[in-house]
Amino acid sequence: MKQRKTPLRKCTGCQEMKSKKELIRIVRNDEGEFSLDRTGKKPGRGAYICPNSECLTKAQKSKGLERSFKAPVPKEVYEQLLNELCGEENE
Ligand SMILES: [Zn+2]
């Protein structure tokens, strides 16, 4: 019996397990800077989230990102991530 191996990650917003391809990685580097990681290769601690504003808002409310990064996530970071995500949605 062969199983297809799809690495699953949990969205920090809706808490659903999804394949890495469906999620977007948020990275916090050593300098404490947050950014979206589309390649999945940026160094630093990462958290996964569905690429939509809804899950990002959920993650903000539930402090899911804070828990993943074990660090406070400033409001500006959410705004920045939201801008990046929404920019993508509109294209
Ligand atoms: Zn989600």
PDB file of the backbone (N, CA, C, O) and the ligand in Angstrom, with CONECT records:
HET     ZN  A 101       1
ATOM      1  N   MET A   1       0.834  -1.209   0.000  1.00  0.00           N
ATOM      2  CA  MET A   1       0.000   0.000   0.000  1.00  0.00           C
ATOM      3  C   MET A   1       0.862   1.250   0.000  1.00  0.00           C
ATOM      4  O   MET A   1       1.674   1.494   0.892  1.00  0.00           O
ATOM      5  N   LYS A   2       0.641   2.018  -1.041  1.00  0.00           N
ATOM      6  CA  LYS A   2       1.434   3.242  -1.110  1.00  0.00           C
ATOM      7  C   LYS A   2       0.570   4.431  -0.734  1.00  0.00           C
ATOM      8  O   LYS A   2      -0.566   4.580  -1.182  1.00  0.00           O
ATOM      9  N   GLN A   3       1.136   5.243   0.079  1.00  0.00           N
ATOM     10  CA  GLN A   3       0.428   6.471   0.449  1.00  0.00           C
ATOM     11  C   GLN A   3       1.161   7.661  -0.128  1.00  0.00           C
ATOM     12  O   GLN A   3       2.387   7.754  -0.083  1.00  0.00           O
ATOM     13  N   ARG A   4       0.376   8.559  -0.665  1.00  0.00           N
ATOM     14  CA  ARG A   4       1.021   9.782  -1.142  1.00  0.00           C
ATOM     15  C   ARG A   4       1.376  10.641   0.044  1.00  0.00           C
ATOM     16  O   ARG A   4       0.539  10.919   0.903  1.00  0.00           O
ATOM     17  N   LYS A   5       2.605  11.054   0.083  1.00  0.00           N
ATOM     18  CA  LYS A   5       3.041  11.833   1.231  1.00  0.00           C
ATOM     19  C   LYS A   5       2.868  13.315   0.960  1.00  0.00           C
ATOM     20  O   LYS A   5       3.629  13.930   0.213  1.00  0.00           O
ATOM     21  N   THR A   6       1.864  13.858   1.579  1.00  0.00           N
ATOM     22  CA  THR A   6       1.668  15.299   1.492  1.00  0.00           C
ATOM     23  C   THR A   6       1.908  15.871   2.877  1.00  0.00           C
ATOM     24  O   THR A   6       1.142  15.608   3.804  1.00  0.00           O
ATOM     25  N   PRO A   7       2.952  16.640   3.017  1.00  0.00           N
ATOM     26  CA  PRO A   7       3.204  17.209   4.347  1.00  0.00           C
ATOM     27  C   PRO A   7       2.074  18.156   4.740  1.00  0.00           C
ATOM     28  O   PRO A   7       1.735  19.085   4.007  1.00  0.00           O
ATOM     29  N   LEU A   8       1.516  17.907   5.885  1.00  0.00           N
ATOM     30  CA  LEU A   8       0.404  18.742   6.337  1.00  0.00           C
ATOM     31  C   LEU A   8       0.881  19.737   7.379  1.00  0.00           C
ATOM     32  O   LEU A   8       1.712  19.440   8.236  1.00  0.00           O
ATOM     33  N   ARG A   9       0.328  20.905   7.267  1.00  0.00           N
ATOM     34  CA  ARG A   9       0.624  21.956   8.241  1.00  0.00           C
ATOM     35  C   ARG A   9      -0.690  22.540   8.727  1.00  0.00           C
ATOM     36  O   ARG A   9      -1.702  22.513   8.026  1.00  0.00           O
ATOM     37  N   LYS A  10      -0.652  23.060   9.921  1.00  0.00           N
ATOM     38  CA  LYS A  10      -1.884  23.617  10.476  1.00  0.00           C
ATOM     39  C   LYS A  10      -1.928  25.125  10.276  1.00  0.00           C
ATOM     40  O   LYS A  10      -0.965  25.834  10.568  1.00  0.00           O
ATOM     41  N   CYS A  11      -3.048  25.593   9.779  1.00  0.00           N
ATOM     42  CA  CYS A  11      -3.240  27.026   9.628  1.00  0.00           C
ATOM     43  C   CYS A  11      -3.401  27.643  11.013  1.00  0.00           C
ATOM     44  O   CYS A  11      -4.182  27.155  11.830  1.00  0.00           O
ATOM     45  N   THR A  12      -2.674  28.695  11.265  1.00  0.00           N
ATOM     46  CA  THR A  12      -2.767  29.332  12.577  1.00  0.00           C
ATOM     47  C   THR A  12      -4.064  30.116  12.721  1.00  0.00           C
ATOM     48  O   THR A  12      -4.400  30.563  13.818  1.00  0.00           O
ATOM     49  N   GLY A  13      -4.799  30.285  11.617  1.00  0.00           N
ATOM     50  CA  GLY A  13      -6.062  31.006  11.679  1.00  0.00           C
ATOM     51  C   GLY A  13      -7.223  30.068  11.956  1.00  0.00           C
ATOM     52  O   GLY A  13      -7.833  30.121  13.023  1.00  0.00           O
ATOM     53  N   CYS A  14      -7.531  29.194  10.973  1.00  0.00           N
ATOM     54  CA  CYS A  14      -8.702  28.330  11.103  1.00  0.00           C
ATOM     55  C   CYS A  14      -8.365  26.993  11.755  1.00  0.00           C
ATOM     56  O   CYS A  14      -9.261  26.190  12.014  1.00  0.00           O
ATOM     57  N   GLN A  15      -7.097  26.748  12.021  1.00  0.00           N
ATOM     58  CA  GLN A  15      -6.641  25.531  12.706  1.00  0.00           C
ATOM     59  C   GLN A  15      -6.867  24.277  11.877  1.00  0.00           C
ATOM     60  O   GLN A  15      -6.859  23.170  12.416  1.00  0.00           O
ATOM     61  N   GLU A  16      -7.069  24.433  10.573  1.00  0.00           N
ATOM     62  CA  GLU A  16      -7.266  23.255   9.736  1.00  0.00           C
ATOM     63  C   GLU A  16      -5.942  22.742   9.221  1.00  0.00           C
ATOM     64  O   GLU A  16      -5.025  23.510   8.930  1.00  0.00           O
ATOM     65  N   MET A  17      -5.858  21.417   9.115  1.00  0.00           N
ATOM     66  CA  MET A  17      -4.656  20.831   8.543  1.00  0.00           C
ATOM     67  C   MET A  17      -4.772  20.860   7.028  1.00  0.00           C
ATOM     68  O   MET A  17      -5.743  20.370   6.450  1.00  0.00           O
ATOM     69  N   LYS A  18      -3.763  21.445   6.401  1.00  0.00           N
ATOM     70  CA  LYS A  18      -3.776  21.517   4.946  1.00  0.00           C
ATOM     71  C   LYS A  18      -2.383  21.211   4.429  1.00  0.00           C
ATOM     72  O   LYS A  18      -1.402  21.262   5.171  1.00  0.00           O
ATOM     73  N   SER A  19      -2.313  20.894   3.149  1.00  0.00           N
ATOM     74  CA  SER A  19      -0.998  20.642   2.576  1.00  0.00           C
ATOM     75  C   SER A  19      -0.238  21.958   2.474  1.00  0.00           C
ATOM     76  O   SER A  19      -0.818  23.036   2.347  1.00  0.00           O
ATOM     77  N   LYS A  20       1.068  21.826   2.533  1.00  0.00           N
ATOM     78  CA  LYS A  20       1.910  23.026   2.522  1.00  0.00           C
ATOM     79  C   LYS A  20       1.627  23.920   1.323  1.00  0.00           C
ATOM     80  O   LYS A  20       1.752  25.143   1.386  1.00  0.00           O
ATOM     81  N   LYS A  21       1.244  23.272   0.232  1.00  0.00           N
ATOM     82  CA  LYS A  21       1.024  24.044  -0.996  1.00  0.00           C
ATOM     83  C   LYS A  21      -0.153  25.000  -0.873  1.00  0.00           C
ATOM     84  O   LYS A  21      -0.195  26.043  -1.526  1.00  0.00           O
ATOM     85  N   GLU A  22      -1.103  24.630  -0.030  1.00  0.00           N
ATOM     86  CA  GLU A  22      -2.299  25.462   0.111  1.00  0.00           C
ATOM     87  C   GLU A  22      -2.105  26.589   1.107  1.00  0.00           C
ATOM     88  O   GLU A  22      -2.934  27.492   1.217  1.00  0.00           O
ATOM     89  N   LEU A  23      -1.022  26.522   1.816  1.00  0.00           N
ATOM     90  CA  LEU A  23      -0.801  27.515   2.864  1.00  0.00           C
ATOM     91  C   LEU A  23       0.350  28.433   2.486  1.00  0.00           C
ATOM     92  O   LEU A  23       1.110  28.167   1.555  1.00  0.00           O
ATOM     93  N   ILE A  24       0.451  29.494   3.219  1.00  0.00           N
ATOM     94  CA  ILE A  24       1.577  30.399   3.023  1.00  0.00           C
ATOM     95  C   ILE A  24       2.352  30.467   4.330  1.00  0.00           C
ATOM     96  O   ILE A  24       1.775  30.438   5.417  1.00  0.00           O
ATOM     97  N   ARG A  25       3.652  30.555   4.202  1.00  0.00           N
ATOM     98  CA  ARG A  25       4.491  30.535   5.382  1.00  0.00           C
ATOM     99  C   ARG A  25       4.826  31.956   5.811  1.00  0.00           C
ATOM    100  O   ARG A  25       5.169  32.812   4.995  1.00  0.00           O
ATOM    101  N   ILE A  26       4.717  32.174   7.091  1.00  0.00           N
ATOM    102  CA  ILE A  26       5.143  33.449   7.657  1.00  0.00           C
ATOM    103  C   ILE A  26       6.397  33.171   8.462  1.00  0.00           C
ATOM    104  O   ILE A  26       6.440  32.247   9.274  1.00  0.00           O
ATOM    105  N   VAL A  27       7.400  33.968   8.230  1.00  0.00           N
ATOM    106  CA  VAL A  27       8.696  33.710   8.849  1.00  0.00           C
ATOM    107  C   VAL A  27       9.101  34.857   9.756  1.00  0.00           C
ATOM    108  O   VAL A  27       8.874  36.031   9.463  1.00  0.00           O
ATOM    109  N   ARG A  28       9.701  34.477  10.853  1.00  0.00           N
ATOM    110  CA  ARG A  28      10.299  35.475  11.730  1.00  0.00           C
ATOM    111  C   ARG A  28      11.789  35.174  11.781  1.00  0.00           C
ATOM    112  O   ARG A  28      12.201  34.091  12.196  1.00  0.00           O
ATOM    113  N   ASN A  29      12.583  36.131  11.360  1.00  0.00           N
ATOM    114  CA  ASN A  29      14.020  35.885  11.316  1.00  0.00           C
ATOM    115  C   ASN A  29      14.681  36.268  12.641  1.00  0.00           C
ATOM    116  O   ASN A  29      14.017  36.675  13.593  1.00  0.00           O
ATOM    117  N   ASP A  30      16.006  36.124  12.672  1.00  0.00           N
ATOM    118  CA  ASP A  30      16.746  36.378  13.912  1.00  0.00           C
ATOM    119  C   ASP A  30      16.607  37.821  14.386  1.00  0.00           C
ATOM    120  O   ASP A  30      16.701  38.112  15.578  1.00  0.00           O
ATOM    121  N   GLU A  31      16.383  38.709  13.433  1.00  0.00           N
ATOM    122  CA  GLU A  31      16.231  40.124  13.805  1.00  0.00           C
ATOM    123  C   GLU A  31      14.815  40.423  14.303  1.00  0.00           C
ATOM    124  O   GLU A  31      14.508  41.546  14.703  1.00  0.00           O
ATOM    125  N   GLY A  32      13.967  39.409  14.271  1.00  0.00           N
ATOM    126  CA  GLY A  32      12.600  39.617  14.734  1.00  0.00           C
ATOM    127  C   GLY A  32      11.709  40.245  13.687  1.00  0.00           C
ATOM    128  O   GLY A  32      10.643  40.776  14.000  1.00  0.00           O
ATOM    129  N   GLU A  33      12.157  40.183  12.424  1.00  0.00           N
ATOM    130  CA  GLU A  33      11.347  40.740  11.348  1.00  0.00           C
ATOM    131  C   GLU A  33      10.435  39.655  10.767  1.00  0.00           C
ATOM    132  O   GLU A  33      10.848  38.512  10.573  1.00  0.00           O
ATOM    133  N   PHE A  34       9.211  40.037  10.502  1.00  0.00           N
ATOM    134  CA  PHE A  34       8.253  39.094   9.941  1.00  0.00           C
ATOM    135  C   PHE A  34       8.116  39.336   8.446  1.00  0.00           C
ATOM    136  O   PHE A  34       8.161  40.473   7.977  1.00  0.00           O
ATOM    137  N   SER A  35       7.948  38.251   7.712  1.00  0.00           N
ATOM    138  CA  SER A  35       7.706  38.406   6.285  1.00  0.00           C
ATOM    139  C   SER A  35       6.991  37.172   5.757  1.00  0.00           C
ATOM    140  O   SER A  35       7.018  36.105   6.370  1.00  0.00           O
ATOM    141  N   LEU A  36       6.351  37.344   4.605  1.00  0.00           N
ATOM    142  CA  LEU A  36       5.739  36.209   3.938  1.00  0.00           C
ATOM    143  C   LEU A  36       6.811  35.460   3.166  1.00  0.00           C
ATOM    144  O   LEU A  36       7.658  36.052   2.497  1.00  0.00           O
ATOM    145  N   ASP A  37       6.749  34.159   3.277  1.00  0.00           N
ATOM    146  CA  ASP A  37       7.746  33.340   2.608  1.00  0.00           C
ATOM    147  C   ASP A  37       7.053  32.488   1.552  1.00  0.00           C
ATOM    148  O   ASP A  37       6.409  31.489   1.871  1.00  0.00           O
ATOM    149  N   ARG A  38       7.190  32.888   0.300  1.00  0.00           N
ATOM    150  CA  ARG A  38       6.512  32.149  -0.768  1.00  0.00           C
ATOM    151  C   ARG A  38       7.330  30.955  -1.232  1.00  0.00           C
ATOM    152  O   ARG A  38       6.797  30.042  -1.863  1.00  0.00           O
ATOM    153  N   THR A  39       8.601  30.956  -0.929  1.00  0.00           N
ATOM    154  CA  THR A  39       9.447  29.854  -1.384  1.00  0.00           C
ATOM    155  C   THR A  39       9.523  28.737  -0.346  1.00  0.00           C
ATOM    156  O   THR A  39       9.881  27.606  -0.675  1.00  0.00           O
ATOM    157  N   GLY A  40       9.189  29.048   0.898  1.00  0.00           N
ATOM    158  CA  GLY A  40       9.290  28.060   1.964  1.00  0.00           C
ATOM    159  C   GLY A  40      10.720  27.804   2.385  1.00  0.00           C
ATOM    160  O   GLY A  40      11.003  26.832   3.085  1.00  0.00           O
ATOM    161  N   LYS A  41      11.618  28.666   1.965  1.00  0.00           N
ATOM    162  CA  LYS A  41      13.037  28.407   2.215  1.00  0.00           C
ATOM    163  C   LYS A  41      13.722  29.470   3.060  1.00  0.00           C
ATOM    164  O   LYS A  41      14.914  29.373   3.350  1.00  0.00           O
ATOM    165  N   LYS A  42      12.973  30.466   3.446  1.00  0.00           N
ATOM    166  CA  LYS A  42      13.610  31.502   4.255  1.00  0.00           C
ATOM    167  C   LYS A  42      13.986  30.952   5.627  1.00  0.00           C
ATOM    168  O   LYS A  42      13.253  30.152   6.209  1.00  0.00           O
ATOM    169  N   PRO A  43      15.123  31.384   6.129  1.00  0.00           N
ATOM    170  CA  PRO A  43      15.525  30.920   7.447  1.00  0.00           C
ATOM    171  C   PRO A  43      14.681  31.578   8.534  1.00  0.00           C
ATOM    172  O   PRO A  43      14.135  32.665   8.350  1.00  0.00           O
ATOM    173  N   GLY A  44      14.592  30.907   9.641  1.00  0.00           N
ATOM    174  CA  GLY A  44      13.843  31.466  10.752  1.00  0.00           C
ATOM    175  C   GLY A  44      12.671  30.579  11.130  1.00  0.00           C
ATOM    176  O   GLY A  44      12.375  29.586  10.465  1.00  0.00           O
ATOM    177  N   ARG A  45      12.027  30.954  12.195  1.00  0.00           N
ATOM    178  CA  ARG A  45      10.870  30.204  12.647  1.00  0.00           C
ATOM    179  C   ARG A  45       9.689  30.525  11.755  1.00  0.00           C
ATOM    180  O   ARG A  45       9.472  31.684  11.401  1.00  0.00           O
ATOM    181  N   GLY A  46       8.925  29.512  11.390  1.00  0.00           N
ATOM    182  CA  GLY A  46       7.827  29.741  10.469  1.00  0.00           C
ATOM    183  C   GLY A  46       6.488  29.319  11.040  1.00  0.00           C
ATOM    184  O   GLY A  46       6.407  28.464  11.922  1.00  0.00           O
ATOM    185  N   ALA A  47       5.464  29.922  10.529  1.00  0.00           N
ATOM    186  CA  ALA A  47       4.101  29.525  10.854  1.00  0.00           C
ATOM    187  C   ALA A  47       3.324  29.517   9.555  1.00  0.00           C
ATOM    188  O   ALA A  47       3.644  30.259   8.626  1.00  0.00           O
ATOM    189  N   TYR A  48       2.312  28.686   9.489  1.00  0.00           N
ATOM    190  CA  TYR A  48       1.567  28.557   8.245  1.00  0.00           C
ATOM    191  C   TYR A  48       0.164  29.128   8.397  1.00  0.00           C
ATOM    192  O   TYR A  48      -0.448  29.078   9.463  1.00  0.00           O
ATOM    193  N   ILE A  49      -0.316  29.671   7.286  1.00  0.00           N
ATOM    194  CA  ILE A  49      -1.653  30.255   7.313  1.00  0.00           C
ATOM    195  C   ILE A  49      -2.250  30.179   5.917  1.00  0.00           C
ATOM    196  O   ILE A  49      -1.526  30.230   4.923  1.00  0.00           O
ATOM    197  N   CYS A  50      -3.569  30.057   5.841  1.00  0.00           N
ATOM    198  CA  CYS A  50      -4.229  30.096   4.538  1.00  0.00           C
ATOM    199  C   CYS A  50      -4.018  31.486   3.943  1.00  0.00           C
ATOM    200  O   CYS A  50      -4.042  32.486   4.659  1.00  0.00           O
ATOM    201  N   PRO A  51      -3.812  31.539   2.638  1.00  0.00           N
ATOM    202  CA  PRO A  51      -3.564  32.847   2.020  1.00  0.00           C
ATOM    203  C   PRO A  51      -4.841  33.645   1.844  1.00  0.00           C
ATOM    204  O   PRO A  51      -5.229  33.962   0.720  1.00  0.00           O
ATOM    205  N   ASN A  52      -5.485  33.966   2.932  1.00  0.00           N
ATOM    206  CA  ASN A  52      -6.628  34.869   2.838  1.00  0.00           C
ATOM    207  C   ASN A  52      -6.720  35.711   4.103  1.00  0.00           C
ATOM    208  O   ASN A  52      -6.212  35.356   5.166  1.00  0.00           O
ATOM    209  N   SER A  53      -7.393  36.842   3.932  1.00  0.00           N
ATOM    210  CA  SER A  53      -7.435  37.806   5.027  1.00  0.00           C
ATOM    211  C   SER A  53      -8.243  37.269   6.210  1.00  0.00           C
ATOM    212  O   SER A  53      -8.007  37.647   7.357  1.00  0.00           O
ATOM    213  N   GLU A  54      -9.191  36.392   5.918  1.00  0.00           N
ATOM    214  CA  GLU A  54     -10.041  35.849   6.971  1.00  0.00           C
ATOM    215  C   GLU A  54      -9.214  35.091   8.017  1.00  0.00           C
ATOM    216  O   GLU A  54      -9.367  35.302   9.220  1.00  0.00           O
ATOM    217  N   CYS A  55      -8.350  34.219   7.539  1.00  0.00           N
ATOM    218  CA  CYS A  55      -7.545  33.419   8.459  1.00  0.00           C
ATOM    219  C   CYS A  55      -6.511  34.288   9.182  1.00  0.00           C
ATOM    220  O   CYS A  55      -6.171  34.038  10.339  1.00  0.00           O
ATOM    221  N   LEU A  56      -6.033  35.284   8.498  1.00  0.00           N
ATOM    222  CA  LEU A  56      -5.076  36.181   9.141  1.00  0.00           C
ATOM    223  C   LEU A  56      -5.760  36.934  10.281  1.00  0.00           C
ATOM    224  O   LEU A  56      -5.181  37.120  11.351  1.00  0.00           O
ATOM    225  N   THR A  57      -6.975  37.356  10.042  1.00  0.00           N
ATOM    226  CA  THR A  57      -7.724  38.042  11.095  1.00  0.00           C
ATOM    227  C   THR A  57      -7.995  37.097  12.259  1.00  0.00           C
ATOM    228  O   THR A  57      -7.902  37.488  13.422  1.00  0.00           O
ATOM    229  N   LYS A  58      -8.330  35.850  11.935  1.00  0.00           N
ATOM    230  CA  LYS A  58      -8.554  34.859  12.987  1.00  0.00           C
ATOM    231  C   LYS A  58      -7.289  34.640  13.795  1.00  0.00           C
ATOM    232  O   LYS A  58      -7.323  34.569  15.023  1.00  0.00           O
ATOM    233  N   ALA A  59      -6.173  34.535  13.087  1.00  0.00           N
ATOM    234  CA  ALA A  59      -4.899  34.308  13.764  1.00  0.00           C
ATOM    235  C   ALA A  59      -4.561  35.468  14.694  1.00  0.00           C
ATOM    236  O   ALA A  59      -3.972  35.285  15.760  1.00  0.00           O
ATOM    237  N   GLN A  60      -4.948  36.658  14.264  1.00  0.00           N
ATOM    238  CA  GLN A  60      -4.691  37.839  15.085  1.00  0.00           C
ATOM    239  C   GLN A  60      -5.549  37.798  16.342  1.00  0.00           C
ATOM    240  O   GLN A  60      -5.072  38.084  17.440  1.00  0.00           O
ATOM    241  N   LYS A  61      -6.822  37.438  16.171  1.00  0.00           N
ATOM    242  CA  LYS A  61      -7.740  37.416  17.311  1.00  0.00           C
ATOM    243  C   LYS A  61      -7.378  36.323  18.299  1.00  0.00           C
ATOM    244  O   LYS A  61      -7.417  36.527  19.512  1.00  0.00           O
ATOM    245  N   SER A  62      -7.026  35.166  17.771  1.00  0.00           N
ATOM    246  CA  SER A  62      -6.747  34.030  18.653  1.00  0.00           C
ATOM    247  C   SER A  62      -5.298  34.019  19.124  1.00  0.00           C
ATOM    248  O   SER A  62      -4.904  33.167  19.920  1.00  0.00           O
ATOM    249  N   LYS A  63      -4.514  34.961  18.633  1.00  0.00           N
ATOM    250  CA  LYS A  63      -3.089  35.038  18.927  1.00  0.00           C
ATOM    251  C   LYS A  63      -2.343  33.755  18.523  1.00  0.00           C
ATOM    252  O   LYS A  63      -1.369  33.353  19.160  1.00  0.00           O
ATOM    253  N   GLY A  64      -2.827  33.139  17.462  1.00  0.00           N
ATOM    254  CA  GLY A  64      -2.195  31.914  16.970  1.00  0.00           C
ATOM    255  C   GLY A  64      -0.767  32.136  16.519  1.00  0.00           C
ATOM    256  O   GLY A  64       0.101  31.286  16.718  1.00  0.00           O
ATOM    257  N   LEU A  65      -0.534  33.283  15.912  1.00  0.00           N
ATOM    258  CA  LEU A  65       0.829  33.560  15.456  1.00  0.00           C
ATOM    259  C   LEU A  65       1.766  33.778  16.634  1.00  0.00           C
ATOM    260  O   LEU A  65       2.896  33.291  16.638  1.00  0.00           O
ATOM    261  N   GLU A  66       1.298  34.500  17.612  1.00  0.00           N
ATOM    262  CA  GLU A  66       2.109  34.729  18.806  1.00  0.00           C
ATOM    263  C   GLU A  66       2.550  33.401  19.424  1.00  0.00           C
ATOM    264  O   GLU A  66       3.695  33.218  19.836  1.00  0.00           O
ATOM    265  N   ARG A  67       1.578  32.487  19.464  1.00  0.00           N
ATOM    266  CA  ARG A  67       1.895  31.183  20.043  1.00  0.00           C
ATOM    267  C   ARG A  67       2.922  30.451  19.195  1.00  0.00           C
ATOM    268  O   ARG A  67       3.844  29.832  19.725  1.00  0.00           O
ATOM    269  N   SER A  68       2.764  30.521  17.886  1.00  0.00           N
ATOM    270  CA  SER A  68       3.701  29.820  17.008  1.00  0.00           C
ATOM    271  C   SER A  68       5.102  30.389  17.110  1.00  0.00           C
ATOM    272  O   SER A  68       6.090  29.655  17.118  1.00  0.00           O
ATOM    273  N   PHE A  69       5.170  31.697  17.188  1.00  0.00           N
ATOM    274  CA  PHE A  69       6.486  32.335  17.203  1.00  0.00           C
ATOM    275  C   PHE A  69       7.013  32.521  18.620  1.00  0.00           C
ATOM    276  O   PHE A  69       8.175  32.877  18.817  1.00  0.00           O
ATOM    277  N   LYS A  70       6.162  32.282  19.593  1.00  0.00           N
ATOM    278  CA  LYS A  70       6.544  32.512  20.983  1.00  0.00           C
ATOM    279  C   LYS A  70       7.102  33.927  21.149  1.00  0.00           C
ATOM    280  O   LYS A  70       8.073  34.159  21.869  1.00  0.00           O
ATOM    281  N   ALA A  71       6.454  34.851  20.463  1.00  0.00           N
ATOM    282  CA  ALA A  71       6.881  36.248  20.513  1.00  0.00           C
ATOM    283  C   ALA A  71       5.685  37.118  20.159  1.00  0.00           C
ATOM    284  O   ALA A  71       4.791  36.688  19.430  1.00  0.00           O
ATOM    285  N   PRO A  72       5.671  38.330  20.671  1.00  0.00           N
ATOM    286  CA  PRO A  72       4.572  39.228  20.309  1.00  0.00           C
ATOM    287  C   PRO A  72       4.633  39.610  18.835  1.00  0.00           C
ATOM    288  O   PRO A  72       5.712  39.823  18.282  1.00  0.00           O
ATOM    289  N   VAL A  73       3.483  39.691  18.217  1.00  0.00           N
ATOM    290  CA  VAL A  73       3.422  40.105  16.821  1.00  0.00           C
ATOM    291  C   VAL A  73       2.738  41.468  16.773  1.00  0.00           C
ATOM    292  O   VAL A  73       1.547  41.577  17.064  1.00  0.00           O
ATOM    293  N   PRO A  74       3.482  42.499  16.409  1.00  0.00           N
ATOM    294  CA  PRO A  74       2.904  43.855  16.403  1.00  0.00           C
ATOM    295  C   PRO A  74       1.783  43.985  15.385  1.00  0.00           C
ATOM    296  O   PRO A  74       1.731  43.270  14.384  1.00  0.00           O
ATOM    297  N   LYS A  75       0.889  44.922  15.673  1.00  0.00           N
ATOM    298  CA  LYS A  75      -0.249  45.160  14.792  1.00  0.00           C
ATOM    299  C   LYS A  75       0.205  45.484  13.373  1.00  0.00           C
ATOM    300  O   LYS A  75      -0.434  45.100  12.393  1.00  0.00           O
ATOM    301  N   GLU A  76       1.336  46.209  13.286  1.00  0.00           N
ATOM    302  CA  GLU A  76       1.826  46.612  11.965  1.00  0.00           C
ATOM    303  C   GLU A  76       2.172  45.394  11.113  1.00  0.00           C
ATOM    304  O   GLU A  76       2.039  45.412   9.890  1.00  0.00           O
ATOM    305  N   VAL A  77       2.614  44.346  11.783  1.00  0.00           N
ATOM    306  CA  VAL A  77       2.977  43.138  11.046  1.00  0.00           C
ATOM    307  C   VAL A  77       1.738  42.522  10.407  1.00  0.00           C
ATOM    308  O   VAL A  77       1.763  42.091   9.254  1.00  0.00           O
ATOM    309  N   TYR A  78       0.649  42.489  11.180  1.00  0.00           N
ATOM    310  CA  TYR A  78      -0.594  41.968  10.613  1.00  0.00           C
ATOM    311  C   TYR A  78      -1.032  42.821   9.432  1.00  0.00           C
ATOM    312  O   TYR A  78      -1.486  42.305   8.411  1.00  0.00           O
ATOM    313  N   GLU A  79      -0.889  44.125   9.584  1.00  0.00           N
ATOM    314  CA  GLU A  79      -1.296  45.021   8.501  1.00  0.00           C
ATOM    315  C   GLU A  79      -0.448  44.776   7.260  1.00  0.00           C
ATOM    316  O   GLU A  79      -0.942  44.743   6.133  1.00  0.00           O
ATOM    317  N   GLN A  80       0.839  44.606   7.507  1.00  0.00           N
ATOM    318  CA  GLN A  80       1.750  44.370   6.391  1.00  0.00           C
ATOM    319  C   GLN A  80       1.419  43.054   5.692  1.00  0.00           C
ATOM    320  O   GLN A  80       1.371  42.985   4.464  1.00  0.00           O
ATOM    321  N   LEU A  81       1.194  42.023   6.485  1.00  0.00           N
ATOM    322  CA  LEU A  81       0.868  40.720   5.911  1.00  0.00           C
ATOM    323  C   LEU A  81      -0.462  40.779   5.170  1.00  0.00           C
ATOM    324  O   LEU A  81      -0.626  40.201   4.096  1.00  0.00           O
ATOM    325  N   LEU A  82      -1.399  41.492   5.773  1.00  0.00           N
ATOM    326  CA  LEU A  82      -2.714  41.631   5.155  1.00  0.00           C
ATOM    327  C   LEU A  82      -2.602  42.331   3.808  1.00  0.00           C
ATOM    328  O   LEU A  82      -3.239  41.936   2.832  1.00  0.00           O
ATOM    329  N   ASN A  83      -1.782  43.373   3.772  1.00  0.00           N
ATOM    330  CA  ASN A  83      -1.569  44.088   2.519  1.00  0.00           C
ATOM    331  C   ASN A  83      -0.992  43.167   1.459  1.00  0.00           C
ATOM    332  O   ASN A  83      -1.421  43.177   0.305  1.00  0.00           O
ATOM    333  N   GLU A  84      -0.018  42.374   1.865  1.00  0.00           N
ATOM    334  CA  GLU A  84       0.611  41.479   0.903  1.00  0.00           C
ATOM    335  C   GLU A  84      -0.384  40.441   0.400  1.00  0.00           C
ATOM    336  O   GLU A  84      -0.428  40.128  -0.790  1.00  0.00           O
ATOM    337  N   LEU A  85      -1.182  39.913   1.326  1.00  0.00           N
ATOM    338  CA  LEU A  85      -2.161  38.901   0.946  1.00  0.00           C
ATOM    339  C   LEU A  85      -3.239  39.494   0.054  1.00  0.00           C
ATOM    340  O   LEU A  85      -3.600  38.904  -0.965  1.00  0.00           O
ATOM    341  N   CYS A  86      -3.749  40.647   0.428  1.00  0.00           N
ATOM    342  CA  CYS A  86      -4.820  41.264  -0.340  1.00  0.00           C
ATOM    343  C   CYS A  86      -4.321  41.699  -1.700  1.00  0.00           C
ATOM    344  O   CYS A  86      -5.037  41.593  -2.696  1.00  0.00           O
ATOM    345  N   GLY A  87      -3.107  42.185  -1.744  1.00  0.00           N
ATOM    346  CA  GLY A  87      -2.531  42.567  -3.019  1.00  0.00           C
ATOM    347  C   GLY A  87      -2.551  41.398  -3.977  1.00  0.00           C
ATOM    348  O   GLY A  87      -2.789  41.539  -5.177  1.00  0.00           O
ATOM    349  N   GLU A  88      -2.292  40.234  -3.400  1.00  0.00           N
ATOM    350  CA  GLU A  88      -2.273  39.034  -4.217  1.00  0.00           C
ATOM    351  C   GLU A  88      -3.678  38.678  -4.703  1.00  0.00           C
ATOM    352  O   GLU A  88      -3.884  38.297  -5.856  1.00  0.00           O
ATOM    353  N   GLU A  89      -4.636  38.817  -3.783  1.00  0.00           N
ATOM    354  CA  GLU A  89      -6.003  38.451  -4.133  1.00  0.00           C
ATOM    355  C   GLU A  89      -6.549  39.315  -5.253  1.00  0.00           C
ATOM    356  O   GLU A  89      -7.337  38.851  -6.077  1.00  0.00           O
ATOM    357  N   ASN A  90      -6.134  40.562  -5.283  1.00  0.00           N
ATOM    358  CA  ASN A  90      -6.684  41.491  -6.261  1.00  0.00           C
ATOM    359  C   ASN A  90      -6.061  41.336  -7.641  1.00  0.00           C
ATOM    360  O   ASN A  90      -6.614  41.806  -8.635  1.00  0.00           O
ATOM    361  N   GLU A  91      -4.924  40.685  -7.699  1.00  0.00           N
ATOM    362  CA  GLU A  91      -4.245  40.579  -8.984  1.00  0.00           C
ATOM    363  C   GLU A  91      -4.892  39.551  -9.893  1.00  0.00           C
ATOM    364  O   GLU A  91      -4.434  39.345 -11.016  1.00  0.00           O
TER     365      GLU A  91
HETATM  366 ZN    ZN A 101      -6.916  28.918   7.538  1.00  0.00          ZN2+
END
